[in-house]
Every structure is written in structure tokens, then in C-alpha cells.
Amino acid sequence: MARLILFNKPFGVLSQFTDPGNADSPRATLSDYIDMPGVYPAGRLDRDSEGLLLLTDDGRLQAQLAQPRFKTEKTYLVQVERVPDAAALDALRAGVRLKDGPTRPARVRRIDAPDLWPRDPPVRERKSVADCWLEIVISEGRNRQVRRMTSHVGHPTLRLVRWRAGDWSLDGLAPGTWRDAKL
């Protein structure tokens, strides 16, 4: 039977088990948190993103969770610079044209600031620039897609937390911890 692991990836951790970068200055990787041979990430989260990362030992399940053609929905809690107006939100909902082509339509709504763990390092606050939280649901997974989408409509991402992927969420999972999921 396939194994599926839910991991709450902290900010600054690479979504891989080794760091191909500078050996003199290694960065945190999955191996700093998960000591389990044979499991691999089903998709990625950028080093500067946080939240739910799925890992599995089943190649078919890995492809199903990660490849856009399977349309696995992913929910992100996104802190953006300034408060988006209706036109910016509608543009995200309709899909925006990025350099690598148009995105699929997204579900987007403004939300109150979620009750999340503190980020280390904290997001830099600017007294002269307001911010806002959005919930964005996409069914793709392009490189830095959510960040590029919010930037495209004039609201750069300050903090990005993947909260849900498919049927699995971060509920009750502290940063840097993992648990087995039910399939």
C-alpha cells in the first residue's frame, strides 16, 4: 500500500532531500525534518513559501498529485501588499496571462488574517503600505505561480502558506512536523 506523508514545510526549507548549492553554506532540506527513505515530494513549495508538502513512495500517486493535468486543487493563504480592488480579484478569478501562458481561473476571496504560527524571519511590515490576506485556490502548480499571479495584478506576495492540497490540509500540523495521511 502506498504511503502519503503530510509535512508542514517551514519558511527557508528546500523541497528536496539534498542541497545542490554551496557545500560551505548548506541550506535546510527535507532531510533535516524527515528521516524516511523512499518517499519523495509530490510537487514543490519554494524555499520562501510555507505549508503543506505531500510526500509519497508511490510514483503514480506522486504524478497524480503534482501534474496539472490531474487538476488537484491547492488552497493558499496569501498575504499581499496593499488591498486588491474588485478588478484585481476578478482578474485572478478569470485567469491572468503570465510569461508562460494564461493561468486557469482561480477561486479567490479576501479573508481575515489567519491564525498562523509566526514566520521566522517575520514578514517586514511597512507602516505606510497596507496589506491584505487572500485565499487562492488553483488547480495548476507552475513555478512560483501564485506569487506571479498576485504580482501581475499589482499586489506582490509577502507571505505564502499552502493550506490544502486535494483532500489533505495542515489542520493540527505544526511547522516542521509531519504525519501519515489516510488514503
C-alpha positions in Angstrom: 0.0 0.0 0.0 1.2 3.5 -0.9 2.4 5.8 1.9 1.4 9.5 1.9 3.0 12.0 4.3 1.8 15.4 5.2 4.6 17.8 6.1 4.3 21.4 7.2 7.3 22.9 5.5 8.8 25.9 7.3 10.0 29.0 5.6 13.6 28.6 4.3 13.5 24.9 3.8 14.1 23.4 0.3 11.5 21.0 -1.0 14.1 18.3 -1.6 16.3 16.0 0.5 19.7 17.4 -0.6 21.0 20.8 -1.3 22.9 21.0 -4.6 24.0 24.5 -3.7 27.1 25.7 -1.8 28.5 23.0 0.4 30.2 25.6 2.6 26.8 27.1 3.4 24.2 24.4 3.3 20.5 25.2 3.4 17.8 23.4 5.3 16.3 20.5 3.4 13.6 17.9 3.9 16.3 15.5 5.4 16.5 17.9 8.4 12.9 17.0 9.2 12.0 13.6 7.7 14.2 10.6 8.1 12.4 8.1 5.9 13.9 6.5 2.8 11.9 6.0 -0.3 9.5 9.0 -0.1 9.6 11.9 -2.5 7.8 15.2 -2.7 4.6 15.3 -4.9 5.2 18.8 -6.1 7.2 21.6 -4.6 7.0 24.6 -2.5 9.5 27.4 -3.0 12.1 27.9 -0.3 10.3 31.2 0.7 6.9 29.5 0.9 5.5 27.6 3.8 2.9 25.0 4.4 1.6 21.7 3.2 4.0 19.5 1.2 2.9 16.0 0.3 5.4 13.2 0.1 4.8 9.6 -1.1 6.6 6.4 -2.0 4.1 5.8 -4.9 5.2 7.2 -8.3 1.6 7.1 -9.8 0.2 8.9 -6.8 3.1 11.4 -6.9 2.2 12.2 -10.6 -1.5 12.4 -9.8 -0.9 14.9 -7.1 1.7 17.0 -8.8 0.9 17.2 -12.5 -1.5 20.0 -13.6 -3.5 17.7 -16.0 -5.0 15.9 -12.9 -6.2 19.3 -11.6 -5.6 18.7 -7.9 -6.8 21.8 -6.2 -4.4 23.6 -3.9 -5.5 26.3 -1.4 -3.1 29.0 -0.4 -3.3 31.7 2.3 -1.6 34.7 0.8 -0.6 37.9 2.4 -0.3 40.6 -0.3 0.9 44.1 -0.4 -1.9 46.7 -0.4 -5.6 45.8 -0.6 -6.7 44.5 -4.0 -9.8 46.1 -5.5 -12.6 44.2 -7.3 -10.9 44.4 -10.7 -7.7 42.8 -9.4 -9.7 40.0 -7.7 -11.8 39.5 -10.9 -8.6 39.2 -13.0 -7.3 36.5 -10.7 -10.6 34.7 -10.9 -10.7 34.8 -14.7 -7.0 33.8 -15.0 -4.1 36.0 -15.9 -1.6 35.8 -18.7 1.9 35.1 -17.4 5.1 34.8 -19.5 4.5 31.0 -19.7 0.9 31.4 -20.8 -2.5 32.0 -19.3 -3.4 30.6 -15.9 -6.6 28.6 -15.3 -9.3 30.6 -13.5 -8.7 30.7 -9.7 -11.1 30.9 -6.8 -10.1 34.0 -4.8 -11.6 35.8 -1.8 -10.4 38.2 0.8 -10.1 36.7 4.3 -9.3 38.0 7.7 -5.7 37.5 8.8 -5.5 33.7 9.6 -4.3 32.4 12.9 -0.9 31.1 11.8 2.4 30.4 13.5 4.9 33.3 13.5 7.2 33.2 10.5 10.9 33.2 11.1 12.1 35.6 9.9 9.0 37.7 10.2 7.4 39.5 7.2 8.7 43.0 7.1 5.9 45.4 7.9 5.7 48.8 6.3 3.6 51.4 8.2 2.9 53.3 5.0 1.7 50.3 3.0 -1.3 48.3 4.0 -1.5 44.5 3.4 -4.3 42.1 2.9 -4.9 38.3 3.1 -6.4 36.3 0.3 -7.4 32.7 0.0 -6.5 31.5 -3.5 -7.4 28.1 -4.9 -5.7 26.9 -8.1 -5.6 23.6 -9.9 -2.2 24.1 -11.5 1.2 24.2 -10.0 3.5 26.2 -12.1 6.8 27.6 -10.8 6.0 30.4 -8.3 2.5 30.6 -9.9 0.6 32.3 -7.0 3.4 34.8 -6.5 3.5 35.6 -10.2 -0.3 35.9 -10.3 -0.6 38.4 -7.4 2.3 40.4 -8.7 0.7 40.5 -12.2 -2.3 42.3 -10.7 -0.2 44.7 -8.7 -0.1 43.0 -5.3 3.2 41.3 -4.6 3.0 38.4 -2.2 4.5 39.0 1.2 3.8 35.5 2.8 2.5 32.4 1.1 1.2 29.3 3.0 -0.2 26.3 1.2 -3.0 25.2 3.5 -4.6 22.4 1.5 -3.9 20.1 -1.4 -6.7 17.8 -2.6 -8.3 16.2 0.4 -5.5 16.9 2.8 -4.8 20.0 4.9 -2.5 21.4 7.6 -5.1 21.2 10.3 -3.3 20.4 13.6 0.2 20.1 12.0 2.9 22.5 13.4 5.7 23.8 11.3 8.5 21.3 10.8 6.3 18.3 11.7 4.8 15.6 9.7 2.2 12.8 9.9 1.0 9.9 7.8 -2.2 10.6 5.9 -5.1 8.3 5.2 -5.5 7.4 1.5 
